[in-house]
Amino acid sequence: MRGKKAGLSLLDLTVDGFWDSFWAIPLSLPPLLLTWITVANSIASGDPVFTLILRLALVDLVNWLLPLFLFALAARRLRLSKRFLPFVVASNWATVVLVWLVMPLRLLDLLSPQSREVAELLSLLVMILSLVLFWRLTRTTLQTDLPTTTAVYVGLNAASLFIVILLPQMLGLTFTA
């Protein structure tokens, strides 16, 4: 995430490493669960909290996997087939780190509702930082020119944005202000 190619050598960039990187999902469950609980408390619904959490989990799972699947479909056309595996491995493990970095903010929000504005501001800063870091990760793992990196980065973020906006609505999740 620091933009150094040498960092890729620390990752298992084999087919087994590719599949092992999806262990990032269960490793991210504790902070994600905390986020889902926090968000479920802000949803205007008469539904049981458990069902809200399941729907939020589905949104996050789809948001994690669908952009990667779409990139897999586009990688050959973009001549990035050989760089797809390093990108997935690096982004999966980087996501674990970022999800855990947000956990203290979720705890602050959950345990101290009067500090919500501070938690939201810090969350915004972490989100901006994560966008910058994922840009660098994309650039480093794809090892391609700036326009191609930008196209992939924007495409992945656009897919993610559509998912987090549309899927909750499709699942009946409405958020209060």
N, C-alpha and C positions, 0 to 999 in steps of 0.2 A: 504494500500500500504506500510505501515511501517512493515508489517509482524506480526501484533498483532491480535490474534483471537478476542479479545474484540471489535475491530473495526467492525466486522461483525454484532455485536448486534445493531449498529447504523442504519443498513439497514433493509428494510422491506423484509424479506426472505420468504414471502408467495407467493402464486400463483398470487395474485393481485400485489404484489411488483415486481414479475417477469415481468408482462406485463407493469406495470408503469415504470420500468427501461428503457423501449424502448422510453420513452419521452426524454431520453438522446440524441436521434438522432435530433429531432427538436431543442433542447437546444444547440446543437453543430453547428447548421446551420450558425450563424453569422461568427464565425472564419473559418468554412469550406468554406463559400462563399468567404471570403477574400483570402483564399488559392487558390481556383479555379480561381479567377480573376488573381492572381499573376502567376499561372501556365499557364493559357490561354494566357497570354501575351508572354510566352516563347515558345509557340507551333508554329512550322512552318506550317501554314495552311492558306488557303484562305477562310476558313469557318468563318461564323459570330461568334463572341465571345460568344453569347448566346448558340449556339449549342455546342461549346467547353465546356462551363461550365456545360451544361446538361450531356455531356458524362463523364466529370470529376466527377460530382455528382453521376452518376451511378456506376463508379468505386469505389468511397468511400462507397456507400451504400452496394454494393456487398461485398466489403472488410470488412465491419462491420458485415454483417449478415451471409455470407456463412461459415466462419470458425466456428461460433457458431452452425450453422446447422450441419456441419460435426462433431463437437464435440458431439452434441446431438445424432447423429447416432452411435458414438463410445462409448459414456458414459456407456451404459449397458454392453458392452463387457469388458470395463475397470473397471467395478464395481464401477462406479462413478455417477450412476443415481441420488443418493440422494445429491450429491455435485454439480450437474449441475446447479440447480437453484441459489445457492449462488454465483457460479462462474459468471453466466451471469449477475446477479444483480450488483455484485461488478465491473465487467469489464465494463459494460455499463456506470455506474456512474463515474468510474475512467477515462474512455475515454473522458467524458465531461471535466473533470479537465485538462487533458493533452492537449486536443485540444485548450482550452482557454489559456493555458500556452504558446502555440506556437504563439498565435495571435500577440503579440508585435513584434515577429520576422518577421511575414508576413507584418505587417505595415512598419517596417523598410525597408524591401525589396521593397515594393511597393512605398513608399514615398521617399526613398533615394537609387536609383539604384547604386550609387557609393559605398554604404555600403554593397553591395551584398555578398562580401567575408566574412565579419563579420557576417552577418545574416546566411550564410550557415554554418559557423563554429559553431555558437551558436545553429543552428538547429541540427547539428550533435551531439552536446553535449546533447541536450534535447532528441534526439532520443535514445542515449545510456542510459540516465537516465530513459526514459520510458521503455526500455527493462528490465532494472534492477527492476524497480518498478512493472512491470507486471509479472516478474518472482516471486517476493515476493507475489503479489496478487494471482497468480496461486497456489503457495505453501500453502498459508494461507487458501484460499477458498476450495481447494480440500482436505486438511488435509490428505495427503497420503504420501507414501514413495518417496524418491528422484527419483528413476528411473521412476515411474509413472508420477510424476510431470514433470520431464524432457521430457518424451515422449509426454505428452499433450502440454507442452509449445512449444517444437520444432515443433510438428504437426500443431499447430495453427499458428505459425510464418511462417512455410513453406507454408501453404495454403494462408496466406496473401501475402507472397512474390510472389507466382505464380500469384495471382490475380492482383497485382499491376504491374507485368511485362507483363503478357499476355493480360489481358482485355483491357488496353489502345491500344495495337497494333490491337486487334480485332475491336476496335471502331474507328480506323484510327487516333489515336492521336500519333503524332511524336514530340519529344522534341528536341529543339536545345541545343547545348552545352553552 
